[in-house]
């Protein structure tokens, strides 16, 4: 199975774009990547059973999806080594921003950056 970004439809009304999904060309099976499954479930849960029609860019909600979308935009392969390298780069960028936020004593920004860093943890690499 290969890792791709795909649109997930929720209750025929909500399109969630750029969700990391494992896809099998041979059997046409798709499975949401385990590292984002819980966050996707929480997003869907917040919408309730009867959400308004809308399109959501998952990469704006989840840092890991954003990294993958950026790699695709740069025409980089979504292979383990290149993804791990880009995750390390993004982690370093966020750590640099955390230092800036700390020096400014901006607690809200620091909380947001810590949340983004937690989404890039090693559990997402397989």
C-alpha positions as CSV (number, residue, x, y, z in Angstrom):
1,X,0.0,0.0,0.0
2,X,1.2,3.5,-0.8
3,X,0.7,6.7,1.2
4,X,-1.4,9.3,-0.6
5,X,-3.5,12.3,0.3
6,X,-7.2,11.8,-0.4
7,X,-10.5,13.5,0.2
8,X,-12.7,11.9,2.9
9,X,-16.5,12.5,2.7
10,X,-18.5,12.6,5.9
11,X,-22.2,12.1,5.8
12,X,-22.4,13.0,2.2
13,X,-22.0,16.7,3.1
14,X,-18.5,17.4,4.3
15,X,-15.4,17.0,2.2
16,X,-12.2,16.7,4.2
17,X,-9.3,17.3,1.7
18,X,-5.8,16.0,2.0
19,X,-6.2,13.3,4.5
20,X,-3.2,10.9,4.6
21,X,-4.5,7.5,3.4
22,X,-2.9,4.2,2.6
23,X,-4.1,3.1,-0.8
24,X,-3.8,-0.2,-2.6
25,X,-3.9,0.0,-6.4
26,X,-4.3,-3.8,-6.7
27,X,-7.4,-4.3,-4.5
28,X,-8.7,-0.6,-4.4
29,X,-8.6,-0.7,-0.6
30,X,-8.1,2.6,1.3
31,X,-7.3,3.1,5.0
32,X,-6.8,6.3,6.9
33,X,-3.3,6.5,8.1
34,X,-3.2,5.4,11.7
35,X,-1.3,8.4,12.9
36,X,-4.1,10.8,12.0
37,X,-7.1,8.6,12.5
38,X,-7.8,9.8,16.0
39,X,-7.5,13.5,15.1
40,X,-9.7,12.9,12.1
41,X,-12.3,11.2,14.3
42,X,-12.2,14.1,16.8
43,X,-12.7,16.6,13.9
44,X,-15.7,14.6,12.6
45,X,-17.0,14.3,16.2
46,X,-17.0,18.1,16.7
47,X,-19.2,18.5,13.5
48,X,-21.9,16.3,15.0
49,X,-24.3,14.0,13.1
50,X,-25.9,16.7,10.9
51,X,-23.1,19.1,9.8
52,X,-23.5,21.9,7.4
53,X,-22.1,21.2,3.9
54,X,-18.5,22.4,3.7
55,X,-15.0,21.6,2.6
56,X,-12.2,21.3,5.2
57,X,-8.5,21.4,4.4
58,X,-7.1,18.8,6.7
59,X,-3.6,20.1,6.3
60,X,-4.8,23.3,8.1
61,X,-5.9,21.1,11.0
62,X,-3.1,18.6,11.2
63,X,0.6,19.4,10.9
64,X,1.6,16.0,9.6
65,X,-0.9,16.3,6.7
66,X,0.5,19.7,6.0
67,X,4.0,18.3,5.7
68,X,2.8,15.7,3.2
69,X,0.9,18.2,1.2
70,X,4.0,20.4,1.0
71,X,6.0,17.4,-0.2
72,X,3.5,16.7,-2.9
73,X,3.5,20.3,-4.0
74,X,7.3,20.2,-4.3
75,X,7.0,16.9,-6.2
76,X,8.9,15.0,-3.5
77,X,8.1,11.3,-3.1
78,X,6.1,10.2,-0.1
79,X,8.6,7.5,0.8
80,X,9.8,6.8,4.4
81,X,13.2,8.4,4.1
82,X,12.1,11.6,2.4
83,X,9.1,11.9,4.8
84,X,11.3,11.4,7.8
85,X,13.8,14.0,6.5
86,X,11.0,16.6,5.9
87,X,9.4,15.9,9.3
88,X,12.8,16.6,11.0
89,X,13.1,19.8,9.1
90,X,9.6,20.9,10.0
91,X,10.2,19.9,13.7
92,X,13.3,22.1,13.7
93,X,11.4,25.0,12.2
94,X,8.7,24.7,14.9
95,X,11.3,24.4,17.6
96,X,12.9,27.6,16.4
97,X,9.5,29.3,16.5
98,X,9.0,28.0,20.0
99,X,12.2,29.7,21.1
100,X,10.9,33.0,19.6
101,X,7.5,32.5,21.3
102,X,9.2,31.8,24.6
103,X,11.4,34.9,24.3
104,X,8.2,37.0,23.6
105,X,6.5,35.2,26.6
106,X,3.6,34.5,24.2
107,X,1.9,31.5,26.0
108,X,-0.9,31.2,23.4
109,X,1.6,30.8,20.6
110,X,3.7,28.4,22.7
111,X,0.7,26.2,23.3
112,X,-0.2,26.1,19.6
113,X,3.4,25.3,18.6
114,X,3.6,22.5,21.2
115,X,0.4,21.1,19.8
116,X,1.8,21.2,16.3
117,X,5.0,19.5,17.5
118,X,3.0,16.7,19.1
119,X,1.4,16.0,15.8
120,X,4.8,15.4,14.3
121,X,5.9,12.8,16.8
122,X,7.6,9.6,15.8
123,X,4.4,7.6,16.0
124,X,3.4,9.0,12.6
125,X,6.4,7.5,10.8
126,X,5.9,3.9,9.6
